[in-house]
Amino acid sequence: MEIKVQKSNGIYSNPKGKAAHSQQWQDMEKNEQHPPAYSPDYHPHSPAPAPGFHVGQGNIAVVTPAGDYDSTGSAPPPDYSQGFEDQDSCHFSDAAIRRGFIRKVYLTLMVQLLTTVGIICAFLYWHDLNHWVLYNTWFTYTMMAVVFALIIVLACCDSVRRKVPVNFILLGLFTIVEGCMLGSVSVFYDAEAVLWAVGATALVAFSLSVFAMQSRWDFTTARGTLWVIGWTLVSFGLLCAILRSQYLYIVYACLGTLVFSIYLVMDTQLMLGGKHKYSISPEEYIFAALNLYLDIITIFLFILQIIGLSR
């Protein structure tokens, strides 16, 4: 039996057809996909403005400055000016540390030199000790061996010379032994010649230290050249010991004074740091004092040799 459906003004006249169309429309609504719900960080109906904005006069939205960002908004841009402040304070801190390092080195060096001069005077003016050393030359060679052993320990063992109070104990022991060695050498010269050598060494060391501080020449870049010159001087000294010529001894002493004067300037600039290419770490104050002390002592020995041979 055929069912006829008539439509009049958009309304179905057949009740069965109307029910079927209603069921089809409900199925379409169930199968329809809706977009995901949008949930902003702030309530859309809240009177508070969105992050990064505030409401001015006349309810006009105004962009908030970067420094006034809310905690729910984006992070403010980084403050690049803070880096320059840190660099300035870092440079100031480095300069202050270097000045303290220089004071510590020169204070240690002054104590070493005063102790050494006192021991030399004891060997010169204590007659019993003076005569004993003259007839017991093994004492001088023993002191030389101990000095070289302590130099190797202090120069090569970083952990030893940086550890307090072991570094001060070893440096004090080295200074005493070095003073005894210099005293045992000085007894073979006149007391007047030794005092002249001490005065000349003090003048040379002071002048070279001032020159190293004020000079625009960077001697720290010539370490390799000075190393070669130093070994050449040692070879020339061995030649003088074989030939035993007084004139060669004088030339050798003059060259040695010149070479170790340059070494003193270089070691002073290594200690000062700053504009120089190479510098000693502020932790190595024992090593810096040891370098300067050895340079000054070696200059003293060469000057003493020049004065002694000239008489």
C-alpha angles and dihedrals in degrees: 000000000000119000116212119208120203125194121207121179092342094304122115113233094198111082094203092053091048092053092049092051092049091052091050092051092052091051090052092052091051093051095046114110116224123204117254116273115260114231114183123204089250130043110264092219095044115116090225115097124244119269111283095024138080131188115248131185114322092022091282116157112236126191111248116232119254093255092055098057114142121239090249093054134072121305115264118252117270119270104240093183089072090070093059091051090052091050092051092049090046092054091047091049092050092050092049092049091049092051091051090048092052092049091050093049095049092045090053091046093050091052090049094050095046090049091049094049090049092052092047091052089050091055092047100047103029098086098194091053090043094055093042092056092047091058097038107055091164087078091065093050091046091053090050091054093049091048092054091047092052091046090055092049095047095042100043105033108073094179092054099050092045096049116093127247095008092066093053092046092052092044091050091048090048091050092051093047091046090050090051091050092050090046092052090051093046093058088072090062133060115270090236092056091050092051091049089051091050091051094046091048092051091051093047094046093049093047093048092048091054090046091051091052095048103033121106090207114101108218092176090081091060097064094115093050092048090049090057092045090050093055090046089055090051090052091049089051091055089051091052090050090054097045095039095206118160093213092051089051091055092048090047092051092049092049091046091052091051095047096048091045087061089046089054091052091048094048090048091053090047088056094046095052111175113109094006118105096233130034141171119253114254088240091064099070091130091053092047093050090047092053094050092044093052092048092052093045092050091050088051092053093050093047090047089052092050093050093045094050092046093060 
